[in-house]
Each structure stands twice: as structure tokens, then as C-alpha cells.
Amino acid sequence: MSRVCFVSQVRPDRLDEYRERHAAVWPEMLEALRDTGWSDYRLFLSPTGLLVGFVETDDYADAQAAMALTEVNARWQAEMGEFFVADDARPDEGMMLLDEVFHLEGQLAAAGLATERA
């Protein structure tokens, strides 16, 4: 299982509506994400519009490609595009991926230390 983190920029004047849209994502979109290999998918939004996303998946490229083939994703991306500063690409294609540089549990395990508090 790999962990993927990304950033994007939501238009500051659309933050409230962006939050509302994500408070009740379409059930068919939720199912498509689940069925194409997305798990523990989270989005974090700052007051300035910085969006940070995190997802665990077996293969991010495969999961993203599978989502791109779904009809519901095409509809969702078309509606969400207006919320992003970089509107020259679909939101799911305009994200900047971040490299993981630290993982506490991984380093604890490598050091032979317990991963739970005593």
C-alpha cells in the first residue's frame, strides 16, 4: 500500500461552497473511488484555499486511470473545475504530488522500536 499526498489551490472566494460540496459527496462518486482502489482518502483545506489531499492505494497511477474511465468522475471533475485557481486542467489532473520525507511508524519499525506508546 502506498501513501500519496498532493496539493492544489481552491479559489479563496469559493471556500464555503467547496466545503459544502464535500460535506455530502455523491454516493456514486464515493463508490467509484472505493471500487477503483482509493482508501483512507482525505482532503484538508486551509483558510487561504490551500488544499492538501492524502490517499492510500496499491498503485496511484492505476487508481487515477481507473477513476478517469468512470462517468461519474467526468461529471464531478466538470463541476469541481470552477473551484480551482488552475482551471486549465481538470482538478484531478492539476494536483502537485508531494514526496514523503518522514513516516514515524516506518522509522520506529526500522529502529526496532515499538510503534505504540507505553
N, C-alpha and C positions, 0 to 999 in steps of 0.2 A: 504494500500500500504506500503510495507516495502522497506527500503533502504539497499543495500548490497554494501560493499566496500571490495576489495581484492587486494593483491599484488602478483607479480610474478617477475621473473628476465629474461630479454631478454639478449641474448649474446651481449656483447658490440661491437663485430666485425660485427654484423648483424643489427644494429640500422637503418641505412639508408634504407635497403631493407624492414625491418619491417614497417617503416613509409610508404613506397611506397605501400605495400600490403594493408595497412589500409586506404589509401587515396581513394581507389576505391574498396571497398569490393563487392564481387559478389552479384548481385541483389537477387538471390535465397537465399543467406545467410541472407541478410537483411530481406527478407520476413519471413524466418523461425524464426529469432529472434523475430520479431514483432508478428508473429502468435502464438508463444509459451509463450508469456507473458512478454517479456523483453521490458522495456521502459526507456527512458532517459539514455540509456546505453552509457557510456563514458570511454575512455582509456586515461591515461596520462603517458607519457614516459620521464624519466629523462635522462640526458646525460650519466649516468653510466649504464643504462639499467633497472633501477627500473621501473616496470610497475604497475600503480595504476589504478584499474578499479572501476567503480561505476555503479550500475543499480537499477532501481526501478521495483518492481514486486509484484504481490499479494502473491506469495509463491515461494521463490527462489528454494527450492528443487524440486517443481513441474516443474518450468520453466526449470531448468537444466536437469531434467529427460526427459522432452518433447523434448528438443534440442538433447539429446543423441540418440533419436529414429529417427532423420532425417538423410537422406542420405547425404545431403549437409554438415551437421555438421561433419560427419565422414571424408569427403574429406577435409574440411577446417582444422580440427584438425591434420590430417596426414601431410598436407603441412606446418602448423604453428609449428609443433613439433620441427623442426630443429632450430627454432629461440630461443628456451628457454634453459637456463642453466640446469634445471632439466628435462632431456629428458627421464627419466624412467617412466613418466606418460604423458598422453595426456595433452596439455595445459589447457583445461577446467576442468581437474581433479587435477592439481597440484597447484592450487591457494591457498594462505593462506587468509582466511576470517578475516576481522578486526571487532572488536566490536565498535559500535558508542558510543562515550562517551559525545558528545556535539552536540546539534542542536539548533541554535539560535532561529528560529521561534517557536520551541516547548517550549523553556524556556520563550520566550516573552509571548506566549499564556498562559502558566501556571501561569505567574506572573500577568496576566491581562493587559499586555502592548500591544500597537498597534504594528503590525508587519511591518508597513510601516513608512518611515521617514516623519517627519512633514514638 
